[in-house]
Amino acid sequence: MPAAPVRPSVTDALLALEGLLLRGGQRTARRNAWTAVLEDRRRAKDRDEAEHVLEAVSASTSQAT
């Protein structure tokens, strides 16, 4: 006796459709997240450099007085 064909459920169909529709959006979201990470790293580096400059200026000013 042949087995009855398996029909996907509505949930399976919706998940498959969601996967197709969101594929490009997920790629964009990952790209945007990585860009944000790189920008945060750049800002942190800039803050560190500014802190070192301020400390150097502060040290030279206090020695001059």
C-alpha positions as CSV (number, residue, x, y, z in Angstrom):
1,M,0.0,0.0,0.0
2,P,1.6,3.3,-1.0
3,A,2.1,6.0,1.6
4,A,0.0,9.0,1.6
5,P,1.7,12.1,0.2
6,V,3.0,14.4,3.0
7,R,1.5,17.9,2.6
8,P,3.3,20.8,4.2
9,S,1.5,22.5,7.0
10,V,0.5,26.1,6.8
11,T,3.3,26.9,9.3
12,D,5.9,25.2,7.1
13,A,4.7,27.2,4.1
14,L,4.8,30.4,6.0
15,L,8.3,29.7,7.3
16,A,9.5,28.9,3.8
17,L,7.9,32.1,2.5
18,E,9.4,34.2,5.3
19,G,12.8,32.7,4.6
20,L,12.6,33.7,1.0
21,L,11.4,37.3,1.7
22,L,13.8,38.0,4.5
23,R,16.9,36.6,2.9
24,G,18.1,39.9,1.4
25,G,17.0,41.9,4.5
26,Q,19.1,39.7,6.8
27,R,22.1,40.3,4.5
28,T,21.5,44.0,4.8
29,A,21.0,43.9,8.5
30,R,24.3,42.0,9.0
31,R,26.1,44.5,6.7
32,N,24.7,47.4,8.7
33,A,25.6,45.7,12.0
34,W,29.2,45.2,10.9
35,T,29.5,48.8,9.7
36,A,28.2,49.9,13.1
37,V,30.9,47.7,14.8
38,L,33.6,49.2,12.7
39,E,32.4,52.7,13.4
40,D,32.3,52.0,17.1
41,R,35.9,50.8,17.0
42,R,36.9,53.9,15.1
43,R,35.3,56.2,17.6
44,A,36.9,54.3,20.5
45,K,40.3,54.7,18.8
46,D,39.6,58.4,18.3
47,R,38.6,58.8,22.0
48,D,41.8,57.0,23.1
49,E,44.0,59.3,20.9
50,A,42.2,62.4,22.2
51,E,42.7,61.3,25.8
52,H,46.4,60.8,25.2
53,V,46.7,64.2,23.6
54,L,44.8,65.9,26.5
55,E,47.0,64.1,29.1
56,A,50.1,65.2,27.2
57,V,48.9,68.8,27.0
58,S,47.9,68.7,30.7
59,A,51.3,67.3,31.7
60,S,53.2,69.9,29.7
61,T,51.1,72.8,31.0
62,S,51.5,71.8,34.7
63,Q,55.3,71.5,34.2
64,A,55.5,75.0,32.6
65,T,53.8,76.7,35.6
